[in-house]
């Protein structure tokens, strides 16, 4: 079971713990006055809007082909809406702070209605789809996923509209370890680095000393190791500080309570496995078969998450994580029953943010420069003053 939070000794430590607790529900700024200070002061896009669109679709093709080749995936269709009763929508976290959009379909004069939700991610659906498409061990799927997340604060790298390459691969029980996960992450990084090189060859102006390119290699660290370095800092600040030393990292073990009693970040209990015991390179006991790729964004001068991924829960870890999260009632849903009964395959998967990737590789300051969405007037006006022009 989870370790309990340690005893808070004084007011200073209590304040630090409060900051950590407030930092669990995901990234974001949450205040436009703060955002105005964060947006770059001397920004000028390196590409015109027309060049940007050409670059986006060149990268999109490159990355989709690269992922399919490196991970043995095939592109498949993905839902925008799902039946509430299926239980396959993504809760994103464990505290209920990000609920999906739900609506009633009064089909057949309400004699055969459906209560549906717009997907927040295709994480669970993909595992069901592996069975639907008869994927075998070592085979998988990749999707051009579009979703709506209505509870985000809309800032420079969070939009209500989300686009991802959501992928999933069938594995066997022997693949449920950090070595296999690491190999998958390195293949994904190879594709992303290749996309950067590809688009820079198309548009040489993207190569500039002002905004360095991505490093060739990722640094792999466990969330517990990062906490050991910065024990008094909340999660986002720990990530910011570690990225000063290593500009691209993969953080293992996101979801399990760390030494200070808090997880690195809240994660849903029914897809990634964050409870399985593992071992660090120096022999320390750790937990979790999942993680995130984070990079330093030289334009925004902030941490920048590209992908969240992991080996998925098996029957034992699904039950353990739901118990820790107080969500054992989920076990009655069809998706969860499919895992418990061995009807759904073991898998590994993740979601790579498309607009996040385009924004980073094209050296842009705002998601709205590469993705059409809705933004409040206060944000559009603020961006325009800084030569950041969002698409509408």
C-alpha positions in Angstrom: 0.0 0.0 0.0 1.0 3.6 -0.3 3.3 5.2 2.2 1.7 7.8 4.4 2.8 11.5 4.3 5.6 12.2 6.8 4.9 14.4 9.8 5.0 18.1 9.1 7.4 19.8 11.5 7.0 23.5 11.2 5.2 26.3 9.3 7.8 26.5 6.5 7.5 22.8 5.8 3.7 23.0 6.0 3.8 25.7 3.3 6.0 23.5 1.1 3.6 20.5 1.6 0.6 22.8 0.7 2.4 23.8 -2.5 3.1 20.2 -3.4 -0.5 19.2 -2.8 -1.7 22.0 -5.0 0.7 20.9 -7.7 -0.7 17.4 -8.2 -3.5 18.0 -10.6 -1.4 18.6 -13.7 0.5 21.4 -15.4 -0.8 24.9 -16.0 -0.5 28.5 -14.8 -4.0 29.5 -13.8 -3.6 33.3 -13.9 -3.4 35.6 -16.9 -1.4 38.2 -15.0 1.2 35.6 -14.4 1.0 34.3 -18.0 1.7 37.9 -19.3 5.0 37.9 -17.4 5.8 34.4 -18.8 5.2 35.0 -22.5 8.4 36.0 -24.3 9.2 39.7 -24.6 11.3 39.6 -27.7 9.5 37.0 -29.8 9.2 36.9 -33.6 8.1 33.7 -35.3 10.6 32.0 -37.6 8.0 30.9 -40.1 5.1 32.6 -41.9 1.6 31.2 -41.3 1.8 29.5 -44.8 5.2 28.0 -44.0 3.9 26.9 -40.6 1.1 24.8 -42.2 3.5 23.2 -44.7 5.9 22.3 -41.9 3.1 20.9 -39.7 1.8 18.5 -42.3 5.4 17.4 -43.2 6.1 16.6 -39.6 2.7 14.9 -39.1 3.5 12.5 -42.0 7.0 11.9 -40.8 6.1 11.1 -37.2 3.2 8.9 -38.1 5.3 6.9 -40.5 8.2 6.8 -38.1 6.1 5.6 -35.1 4.5 2.9 -37.2 8.0 1.7 -38.4 9.8 1.9 -35.1 7.1 0.3 -33.0 5.4 -1.9 -35.5 2.1 0.0 -35.5 -0.6 0.6 -38.0 -2.8 3.7 -38.3 -6.5 3.1 -37.3 -9.6 5.2 -36.8 -10.3 6.5 -33.3 -13.6 7.6 -31.7 -14.5 11.2 -30.8 -17.4 10.1 -28.7 -18.0 7.0 -26.5 -20.9 5.5 -24.6 -20.7 6.4 -20.9 -21.5 2.8 -20.0 -18.4 1.5 -21.7 -16.1 3.1 -19.1 -13.4 3.7 -21.7 -13.2 7.5 -21.4 -10.1 8.9 -19.8 -10.4 10.5 -16.4 -6.9 12.0 -16.8 -6.3 12.0 -13.0 -7.8 10.6 -9.7 -9.3 13.6 -8.1 -12.2 14.3 -10.5 -11.0 17.7 -11.4 -11.2 17.1 -15.2 -14.6 15.7 -16.1 -15.5 14.9 -19.7 -18.3 16.6 -21.7 -21.4 14.5 -21.5 -24.6 14.7 -23.6 -27.8 12.8 -24.2 -28.6 11.3 -27.6 -32.4 11.0 -27.7 -32.3 8.3 -30.4 -35.6 6.8 -31.6 -37.8 9.3 -29.7 -35.9 8.5 -26.5 -36.9 4.8 -26.7 -33.3 3.7 -27.5 -31.2 6.6 -26.2 -27.5 6.8 -25.6 -25.6 8.9 -23.0 -22.4 9.8 -24.6 -19.1 11.6 -23.7 -16.6 13.4 -25.8 -13.3 11.6 -25.3 -10.6 13.3 -23.2 -8.0 10.8 -24.5 -8.2 7.4 -26.2 -6.1 5.6 -23.6 -8.6 2.9 -22.6 -10.3 2.6 -25.9 -7.0 1.7 -27.5 -6.6 -1.4 -25.3 -10.0 -2.6 -26.4 -9.1 -1.8 -30.0 -6.1 -4.1 -29.8 -8.4 -7.0 -29.4 -10.9 -5.6 -31.9 -8.1 -5.5 -34.6 -6.7 -8.9 -33.5 -3.2 -7.5 -32.7 -0.6 -10.0 -31.6 2.3 -9.6 -29.3 4.7 -7.0 -30.7 2.0 -5.4 -32.9 0.0 -2.3 -32.2 -2.0 0.7 -33.4 -1.5 4.4 -33.8 -4.3 7.0 -34.0 -4.8 10.6 -35.0 -6.7 11.4 -31.8 -8.8 14.5 -31.3 -10.4 15.3 -27.9 -11.9 18.1 -25.8 -10.7 18.9 -22.2 -13.0 21.6 -20.9 -11.4 22.0 -17.5 -8.0 23.2 -18.6 -6.9 26.8 -17.9 -6.2 28.1 -21.4 -2.6 29.4 -21.5 0.3 29.2 -23.9 0.5 25.4 -24.0 -2.9 24.2 -22.8 -5.9 24.2 -25.1 -9.5 22.9 -24.7 -8.8 21.2 -28.0 -6.3 18.3 -27.8 -4.7 16.4 -30.6 -2.4 13.4 -30.0 -0.8 10.5 -31.6 -2.3 7.9 -29.3 -0.6 4.6 -29.7 -0.8 1.1 -28.1 1.1 -2.2 -28.5 0.4 -5.7 -27.3 3.0 -7.1 -25.0 3.6 -10.3 -23.0 4.1 -10.5 -19.3 7.9 -10.7 -19.7 7.8 -7.2 -21.2 6.5 -5.6 -18.0 9.8 -4.1 -16.9 11.7 -0.8 -17.1 14.2 -2.1 -19.6 11.5 -2.7 -22.1 9.8 0.6 -21.4 13.1 2.4 -21.8 13.7 0.8 -25.2 10.2 2.0 -26.4 10.9 5.5 -25.1 14.3 5.7 -27.0 12.5 4.6 -30.2 10.0 7.4 -29.8 12.7 9.9 -29.2 14.5 8.8 -32.3 11.3 9.6 -34.3 10.9 13.0 -32.7 14.6 13.9 -33.3 14.2 12.7 -36.9 11.2 15.0 -37.4 13.2 17.9 -36.1 16.0 17.3 -38.6 13.4 16.8 -41.4 11.7 20.1 -40.8 14.9 22.0 -40.3 16.1 20.7 -43.7 12.9 22.1 -45.2 13.2 25.4 -43.4 16.9 26.2 -42.5 15.8 29.3 -40.6 14.7 27.0 -37.8 18.4 26.3 -37.0 19.4 29.2 -34.7 21.7 29.7 -31.7 18.9 31.5 -30.0 16.7 28.4 -29.8 18.9 25.2 -29.5 17.8 22.0 -31.1 16.8 18.9 -29.0 19.7 16.8 -27.5 20.5 13.5 -29.2 19.8 11.5 -26.1 17.2 11.6 -23.3 18.2 11.5 -19.6 16.3 8.8 -17.7 15.5 9.5 -14.1 13.0 8.3 -11.5 10.6 10.7 -9.9 12.0 9.6 -6.5 15.5 10.5 -7.6 14.4 14.0 -8.7 12.6 14.4 -5.3 15.9 13.5 -3.5 17.6 16.3 -5.4 14.9 18.9 -4.6 13.1 17.6 -1.5 11.4 21.0 -0.6 10.2 22.0 -4.1 6.8 21.2 -5.6 6.7 19.0 -8.7 6.7 21.6 -11.5 9.7 23.4 -10.0 11.5 20.2 -9.6 11.0 19.5 -13.3 12.1 23.0 -14.2 15.3 22.7 -12.2 16.3 19.2 -13.5 15.7 20.5 -17.1 18.4 23.1 -16.5 20.9 20.2 -16.1 19.4 17.9 -18.6 17.3 19.6 -21.4 15.4 16.4 -22.2 14.4 13.8 -19.6 12.1 10.8 -19.2 10.7 10.6 -15.7 9.8 7.1 -14.4 7.2 6.3 -11.8 4.5 9.0 -11.9 1.5 8.2 -9.7 3.0 6.3 -6.7 3.4 8.3 -3.5 7.0 9.3 -3.1 9.1 9.7 0.1 7.4 12.9 1.0 4.0 11.2 0.8 2.9 12.8 -2.5 3.0 11.3 -6.0 5.0 13.2 -8.5 1.7 13.9 -10.3 -1.8 12.4 -10.0 -2.5 9.7 -12.6 -5.6 7.8 -13.3 -5.8 4.4 -11.6 -6.9 2.3 -14.5 -4.4 2.6 -17.3 -0.7 3.2 -16.5 0.9 0.9 -14.0 2.3 3.1 -11.2 2.4 0.5 -8.4 4.7 -2.3 -9.7 7.9 -2.5 -7.7 11.1 -1.7 -9.6 14.7 -1.0 -8.8 16.9 2.0 -9.6 20.3 1.6 -11.2 21.9 1.9 -7.8 19.7 -0.7 -6.2 17.1 1.5 -4.5 13.4 0.2 -4.5 11.1 2.2 -6.7 7.6 1.9 -8.1 6.0 2.4 -11.5 6.2 1.3 -15.1 5.2 4.6 -16.7 6.6 8.1 -17.2 6.7 11.4 -19.2 9.1 12.9 -21.7 9.8 16.5 -20.7 12.0 19.0 -22.4 13.2 22.5 -21.9 11.5 24.9 -24.3 14.0 27.7 -25.2 11.3 29.9 -26.6 9.0 30.0 -23.6 11.9 29.2 -21.2 9.7 26.7 -19.4 9.2 23.0 -19.0 7.4 21.4 -21.9 5.7 18.0 -21.8 5.6 16.0 -25.0 4.3 12.6 -24.1 2.9 10.6 -21.2 3.1 6.8 -21.5 3.5 3.5 -19.8 3.0 -0.2 -19.4 -0.6 -0.7 -18.6 -2.2 -2.3 -15.6 -2.7 -6.0 -15.3 -5.5 -7.5 -13.2 -3.5 -7.3 -9.9 -2.2 -3.8 -10.3 -5.6 -2.5 -11.6 -7.3 -3.7 -8.4 -4.5 -2.3 -6.2 -4.5 1.1 -7.9 -8.3 1.4 -7.7 -8.2 0.5 -4.1 -5.6 3.1 -3.3 -7.7 5.7 -5.2 -11.0 4.8 -3.6 -12.5 3.7 -7.0 -13.1 0.0 -6.6 -16.6 0.6 -8.0 -15.0 1.0 -11.4 -14.4 -2.8 -11.4 -18.0 -3.3 -12.5 -17.5 -1.4 -15.8 -17.0 -3.5 -19.0 -13.5 -2.1 -19.7 -12.3 -3.0 -16.2 -14.0 -6.4 -16.3 -12.1 -7.1 -19.5 -8.8 -6.6 -17.8 -9.8 -8.6 -14.7 -11.0 -11.5 -16.8 -8.0 -11.5 -19.1 -10.1 -10.6 -22.1 -8.0 -7.5 -23.0 -4.4 -8.0 -23.9 -1.4 -6.7 -21.8 -0.1 -3.6 -23.5 2.1 -0.6 -23.5 1.0 2.8 -24.9 1.0 6.5 -24.7 -0.1 9.8 -26.2 2.2 12.2 -27.9 0.9 15.8 -28.1 0.8 16.8 -31.7 0.4 20.6 -31.3 2.9 20.5 -28.4 5.4 18.8 -30.7 4.8 21.2 -33.6 5.1 24.2 -31.2 8.4 23.0 -29.9 10.0 22.0 -33.2 8.9 25.1 -35.0 10.2 27.3 -32.2 6.9 29.0 -31.5 5.6 30.6 -28.3 2.0 29.5 -28.3 -0.1 26.4 -29.2 -2.5 28.7 -31.0 0.1 29.4 -33.7 0.0 25.7 -34.8 -3.6 24.7 -33.8 -7.0 26.2 -34.4 -9.0 26.4 -31.2 -10.9 28.8 -29.0 -9.1 31.4 -26.8 -10.4 34.1 -24.5 -10.1 37.7 -25.7 -7.8 38.5 -22.8 -5.3 35.9 -24.1 -5.6 36.9 -27.7 -5.0 40.6 -26.9 -2.1 39.7 -24.7 -0.5 37.6 -27.4 -1.0 40.2 -30.2 1.0 42.7 -28.2 3.9 40.3 -28.1 3.8 39.4 -31.9 2.1 36.1 -31.1 -0.8 35.6 -33.5 -3.1 32.7 -32.7 -5.1 30.9 -35.4 -8.9 31.3 -35.4 
